[in-house]
Amino acid sequence: MENREERINNEVYSKSLKAGKRTYFFDVKKTKNDEKYLVITESKKVFNQQDGSFDYDKHKIFLYKEDYTKFSRMLENMIEYIKTGIPLKEEVDMQRNRYESTEDNLTY
C-alpha cells in the first residue's frame, strides 16, 4: 500500500462536485511512468444504524488514457438517450454489430 507522500506526489489536479447527497471527486493522477489517468470517486454520507454515527460510502472508477474516447462517447450517448429517449444511430449500429458478431460465432 502506498504511503501518504507517494499519494500526494502522484496527484496532478483535482476538482469536486456537490450534487445533492453525493459528492463527486475528479482526480487526475500520474503513474510512475508519468502517464496521467482519471479517478472518479462518488462519496455519499450514510447513517450507521449500529452506533448512530455517519460514514461515507465511496465508489471509485479508474479511467486510463486508452479508454478516454470510448468512455466519453458512451457517457454522451447515455445522457442523450436519457434526454431524448432515442438511442444515437452510432449506438444502434454498435449494438447491431455486436449482436451480428455474436450470432456468427454461435455453434449448433
Contacts in CASP RR format, 6 or more apart in sequence:
PFRMAT RR
TARGET T0000
AUTHOR 0000-0000-0000
METHOD contacts of the structure
MODEL  1
MENREERINNEVYSKSLKAGKRTYFFDVKKTKNDEKYLVITESKKVFNQQ
DGSFDYDKHKIFLYKEDYTKFSRMLENMIEYIKTGIPLKEEVDMQRNRYE
STEDNLTY
2 10 0 8 1.000
10 29 0 8 1.000
10 30 0 8 1.000
10 31 0 8 1.000
11 27 0 8 1.000
11 28 0 8 1.000
11 29 0 8 1.000
12 28 0 8 1.000
12 29 0 8 1.000
12 30 0 8 1.000
12 36 0 8 1.000
13 27 0 8 1.000
13 28 0 8 1.000
14 25 0 8 1.000
14 26 0 8 1.000
14 27 0 8 1.000
14 28 0 8 1.000
15 25 0 8 1.000
15 26 0 8 1.000
16 23 0 8 1.000
16 24 0 8 1.000
16 25 0 8 1.000
16 26 0 8 1.000
17 23 0 8 1.000
17 24 0 8 1.000
17 25 0 8 1.000
17 26 0 8 1.000
21 44 0 8 1.000
21 45 0 8 1.000
22 42 0 8 1.000
22 43 0 8 1.000
22 44 0 8 1.000
23 42 0 8 1.000
23 43 0 8 1.000
23 44 0 8 1.000
24 40 0 8 1.000
24 41 0 8 1.000
24 42 0 8 1.000
24 43 0 8 1.000
25 39 0 8 1.000
25 40 0 8 1.000
25 41 0 8 1.000
25 43 0 8 1.000
26 38 0 8 1.000
26 39 0 8 1.000
26 40 0 8 1.000
27 38 0 8 1.000
27 39 0 8 1.000
27 40 0 8 1.000
27 41 0 8 1.000
28 36 0 8 1.000
28 37 0 8 1.000
28 38 0 8 1.000
29 36 0 8 1.000
29 37 0 8 1.000
29 38 0 8 1.000
29 39 0 8 1.000
30 36 0 8 1.000
30 37 0 8 1.000
31 37 0 8 1.000
35 64 0 8 1.000
35 65 0 8 1.000
36 65 0 8 1.000
37 62 0 8 1.000
37 63 0 8 1.000
37 64 0 8 1.000
37 65 0 8 1.000
38 62 0 8 1.000
38 63 0 8 1.000
38 68 0 8 1.000
39 60 0 8 1.000
39 61 0 8 1.000
39 62 0 8 1.000
39 63 0 8 1.000
40 60 0 8 1.000
40 61 0 8 1.000
40 63 0 8 1.000
41 58 0 8 1.000
41 59 0 8 1.000
41 60 0 8 1.000
41 61 0 8 1.000
42 58 0 8 1.000
42 59 0 8 1.000
42 60 0 8 1.000
43 56 0 8 1.000
43 57 0 8 1.000
43 58 0 8 1.000
44 56 0 8 1.000
44 57 0 8 1.000
44 58 0 8 1.000
45 54 0 8 1.000
45 55 0 8 1.000
45 56 0 8 1.000
45 57 0 8 1.000
46 54 0 8 1.000
46 55 0 8 1.000
46 56 0 8 1.000
46 57 0 8 1.000
47 53 0 8 1.000
47 54 0 8 1.000
48 54 0 8 1.000
48 55 0 8 1.000
63 71 0 8 1.000
73 90 0 8 1.000
77 87 0 8 1.000
77 88 0 8 1.000
77 90 0 8 1.000
77 91 0 8 1.000
80 86 0 8 1.000
80 88 0 8 1.000
81 87 0 8 1.000
81 88 0 8 1.000
81 91 0 8 1.000
87 95 0 8 1.000
END
